[in-house]
Amino acid sequence: MKVLLLVASRELPSTRLRLREPSRIWEREGVECRFLNIPSGALGRWRVLRHVRDCDVVILQKKTSLRGWDLSQISRANPRIVFDFDDAVMFHEVEHGKVLSGKYFPRFLRTIGHARSVVAGNEFRARFARDAGCDVTVLPTPVDPNRYRRDSPPEAGGGSPVIGWLGVSQNLKYLEPLKGVFRDLHARFPGLRIKIVSDRFPVDLGVPTERKLWKLSEEPGDIASFTVGIMPLPDTLWAWGKCGYKLLQYLASGVPVVASPIGLNLDIVQEGRNGYFASTPGEWAEKLALLLSRSSLASEMGKRGQEDVERRYSLGAYAAAYLDVLAGTRAPAGRPAPR
């Protein structure tokens, strides 16, 4: 099978995690994978059609700005298209704090209307494609457990406690509502550090904060230094579309979590087993204090989290399930692709 993967010109984390890393597994299964950036100019897009015709399946990732004419040309050249998305691209303006205008929703419908299959990162997003008549598979962004597995469990009570967060700097705004919580916890737990791993650090949390520049090679070690990993989110349409990937990274590293009950977090976090949910500042303070004060509980929850990730969110299981989607898309369609 030949698969053409059309991705954004700027390498996105979702491209690496959802397509590049799984493609190495697919290639071991005999699949030929070719990545191409989606060109911005009309001439470049016209040249892409030659590659579209020469493959069995086309994966179009996340891009909804292609014009109807471009999508029509691609689908005429090869109707076996999979649209993959791991963000609520139909509500993109909400990501930047703008009022919901509906600007992006027609683009989303136009794009999935030319896809034979849709792969969504969570059920919230899948519903919109499913309601539009698409054949949808839900596949959360996976992790490779081997990359995060520790040689030995963390020592109980070893070192100063660390509340950790890892992510892109544009999402650091989600930590700001917890400033008061961090101040209270810092007074209660001497030596407590907030550790932020990111590309930039535009937010001042008002407490001692370790700012660590993100590097892919150092990511597992950074997460392993956390006592507890956090993922606060606002209750917005954009946030409900998130895949909870950082939670999976924390858990794969044996780190218990506290998270907002939003989006895929509701599936990943099993209350009292691998972490806790928190909505109000009081709940955040309570749950974080519980894990910071009871190292044996934190260790046990982290261990169970590793088991959960291995069983439900591993890279190998994801690659196999995605390969089934590609094989089904390649097969003759049982019905016309939705338009």
N, C-alpha and C positions, 0 to 999 in steps of 0.2 A: 504494500500500500504506500502511495506517495501522498504526503500531507504538506500543504502549503500553509504557513502560519503568518498572517498579516497582522503586524503589531505596530504600536506607536514608534515614531522615530526616536523619541527619548526613551531609553530603557527604563521601564517601570518595574517596581518590585513585583507587581502581579504577573508581569511577563516572565520574570525569572522563576517565580514560585509555581505558577499555574501551568506554564508551558515549557520553558527551557529545561528545568530539572526533570519533569516527567518525560520529555522527549528523549532523554538519554536512555530511559527504560524502554520506551517504545522502539527505539532504534535497535536495542538488543533483541527485540521481538521481530525484527525484520522490516520495521517501518522506516521509510525514507522521509526525513523531516527537513524542510527548507524554510528558514525565516526570512521574511522581507519586510522592510519598513514601508508603511503606507505613505506614498509620496503626496506632497501637498499640491503639486501642479498637475494640470490636466494631462500633459504629455507623459509625465511619470506614471500616472495612473493607467494610461493607455498601454504603456509598456508592461505593466503588471499583468495585463490580460493574457499575455503569452504564457506566463507561468501558471495562471489560473487554469488555463485549458489543459496544461500538461500534468495535472495532479488528480488524485482520486477524491480528495476532500480538502476544502478550504476552511481554515479557522480564522475568523475575524474577531480580534479581541478588542472589546470595550469601545471601539470607535463608533460614534453615532453621527458624526459630522459629514459623512460621505453624502453627496447629493443623490437624489433619486436616480438620475441618469447614470451615475457611476455604479450604483448598486445594481441597476438593471443590466448594465453591460457585464458586470462580474457574474451575476446569476445566469445570464444567457450563455456565457462562456462555460460556466460550471455551476449547476444548481445545487450541488452537494456542499452547502455552506453551514458551518456551525458558528453561532455567535456566542462568545464567552464573555461574561461580565461579572466582576466581583465588587462593584460599587453600585449605588443607586443612581445610575447615570441619567435616569429620567427626571431626577430631582437635583440636578447638578448645581443650580443656583443656591440651594439651601446650604451647600457645603461652604460657601463664601459669605454666609450670613445675609443673603438677599431674600427678599420676599418671594414666595413661590409664585411664579408667573405662568407656568405651563409651557415655557419656551422649549424645553428639552424633551418633553413627552412625545410630540409628533416625530421628532428625530428618532427616538427609541422605537416607536411603532413602525416607522418606515424601514428601519434597519432589520428588526426581527421579522418583518414581513417578507424579507428576501432570504431568510434562513430556513433550512430544512430542520435543523435541530438547534436548541438553545441550551447552554450550560450556565446555570446561575450559581453564585456562591452561597446563597442562603434561600430559605423558603419565602421570606418576605419579598425578595426580588422576583423569585420564580412565579409568584402569583400573577404579577402583571403580564408576564409573557404567556403564561398558561391561559389567562382570561382573553388574550388576543388570539387564541387558537393554536399556539405553538406547541411542539413536542419538547418538553422541558425536563432536564435532569438536574438535580441539585447536587453539586459537588463543592463542599467548602474547601478553601485553599488549604493544602496539606502541609505537614512538616515531615522532615526526615528524622525519626527518633534517634537514629545512630549519631547524628550530628550534635545532638544536645545531651546524649546520655553521659552521665558522670561515671568516672572510674570507681568512685566511692561516695556514699551518701554524705551530706554535710554534717559536720559535728554539731550536736545539740549544744546551744549556748555559746558557740564559738564566735568571737569577734563582736563588733557592734552591729546592732540590727539595721537592716537596710530595706526601705520601701522603694521598689524599683519600677521604672516606666521606660519602655523602649518604643520609639516610633519616629515618624517624620515631624519636623518642627511645626508644620502648619496645624498639627493636632495638639500641640502643647497647651493651647487655649482650654482644653478640656480639664486641665489640672487646676486652673485658677479658682474654681469654686471650692476647692479643697484647701485653700491657704489656711483658713482657721483650724481645720482638722490637723494639718501638719504642725501648726504652732502648738496646739494642745498636746499632741503626741510627743513632740520634741521635749516639752516640759516634763512629761510623764516618764519618758524613756531616755535618760542621759546617754549621749553618744549616738542617738538615732540619726541616720543620714537619709536624705532623699537622693536617689541616684537617677539621673536622667541620661539616657543614651539616645543621641539624636544627631542630626546634621547641623543644627544651629540651636541657640538657646535664647529666644526672645522673651521669655517669661521669668520674672523674679518671684519665687514662691515665699520669700520672707523668712526662710529657715536655712540652716546649713545644707547646701545642695552640691552634690558631686556632679559635675557636667562632663560627660565622656563622649567624645566624638565617635560616631558609629563607624565601625569597620566590619565588613562581612566576616573576615577571618577571626575577629575578636568577639563576635556576637555571642557565641555559646558561653565563653568565660564571663562576659559581662552579666548575662542573665543568671548564671550560676552564683554570682555574688549577691543576688537578691535574697532577702529573707521572705518577702512576699511581693508578688507582682500585681500591679493594679491596672484597671482599664475603665476609667470613668467616661461616660458618654452622656450627651444631652438627649432629651426625648424629642428627636427630630426625624423627619423622613429620611434624611441622609444617613443619620446614625443607625437607624433601623436596617439600613442596607449593608452595614459592615459585616465582615466575615469573622471577626474575633481572632484574627491571626496571632496577635501578640499573646493572647491567652493560651493558645496552643503551644507557642514557644516557651512560655513560662512553665506550663505543666509538663512539657516534654523534658524540661530541665529539672523536674522534681521540685518546682517552686509552687506553693499554694497561691491562690488568687483571690482578690476581691474585685468585683466588677459591677457595673450598672446592669440591671435586668433589661437590656435592650438588644434587639436583633438576635444574631446567632449566639450571643453570650448566654441566652436562655437555654440553649441546647448543650453548650460546652461545659458550663459550670453546673455541677450537681451539688446543690446546697448541703453543706455539712460533710460532703465526701471529698471533694478536691478544692473547695473554696466556698466563698460566701457572696451573696448579692448585697448591695447597699444602694439606697436611693437618696436618703437625706444625710446631711452632715453628721447627725447623731449616729446613724447606722454605719457610716464610714468609720467614724472614730471607734465605735464598739467592735466592729469586725476586725479592723486592723490591730487594735489593742489585744484582742484575743489571740491572734496569731503571733504577735510580737512577744507576748508574755508566756506563751506555752509552746516552747520549741519542739516538744515531742509531738504535739498536735499538728504543728506546721509540717514536721517531717513526714508524719503518716499521711497527711493530706497530699503532700507533694508526691509521695510514692504511688498513691492511688491515681493521681493525675497522670503520671507517666503511663500507667496501665491503660487508662482511658484513651490517651492519645494513640498509643500503639494499636489499640483495638479498632478505633473509629476514625482516626484522622491521619493515618500514616501515608507517606508518599507512595509506597508500593500499592496500597489499596486504591488510592486515588488514580494512579496511572492505569491500573487494570480496569477500573470502572470507566475512565475516560476512553480507553481503547475500545470498549464495548460501544460507546456512543459513536465513535468514528466508524466502526464497522457497520453499525446500523444506519448511519448517514450515507455511507458508501453504497449500501444495498439499494436496489430499485425501490423507489418510493411507493408505499401502499396507497397514498393519496397525494394530491397536489400539495406542494409546499404552500403554507398560508401566505396570503398577499394582502 
